[in-house]
């Protein structure tokens, strides 16, 4: 028999309650003077609140109902203004869903969020050639589109393609939408950055957020990375427990200076995601070569 929505909700609450207990029990077993202060901040928050992906107070400042949504009848899509520019949602019939989605984007890119791709000291420069791997709705590239010289958006979700085309229509002369997975092998619907760009393309900035396939992206970009004299990479490290250490090691071996964004995520989504000790995950790694 198929589970009802209420049964699924109850099951999720029980699962998250158990996870919260595991996290607190784990850190209770560590001498307090061995726990870094930024981790203690998370644990103190969890003692008083339900577990959440972003275990901090600032997400409570965000409400989907505050998001201003408009309908573009020409494209039959909803959009919001993202830093003064139209950012389109993939569905023109579900206004509330668009509000919820855009609200999550605002939260993720809050200056206090561990998930923020850029910082005041780490940013795209004027005239950069930018590669956005796992573009989704394109909010990252939309933020930097006016100062970039060229932007390559890699996205395979067909539901996002029409929205991306609408969002970047004003800059179509410098935006390429590539409907392929970026991986460590080239075949059919996937391509390596090495194969896509060849040996002559200049690249200044790579952003990668690909649901746990970030290591494959780097392995398929070895030659591309090697030939760039100066390169910045912002890459997500929270999809799996080992990603932060793995990706940091890969980039350091290729001559990058690396630094993680501040704070942690408690990421419990994904069928292949095993949530285990030490639970808290670094979210974004910012790397600079040259």
Buried (B, 14 or more C-beta within 10 A) or exposed (E): EEEEEEEEEEEEEEEBEEBBEBBBEBBEEEEEEEBEEEBEBBBEBBEEEEBBBBBBEEBEEBEBEEBEBEBEEEBEBBBBEBEEBBBBBBBBEEBEBBBEBBBBBBBBBBEBBBBBBBBEEBBBBEEBBBBBBBBBBBBBBBBBBEEBEBBBBBBBBEEBBBBBBBBBEEBEEBBEBBBBBBBBEBEEEBBBBBBBBEEEBBBBBBBBBBEBBBBBBBBBBBBBBEBBEEBBBBBBBBBBBEBBEBBBEBBEEBEBEBBBBBBBBBBBEEEEBEBEEEBBBBBBBBBBBE
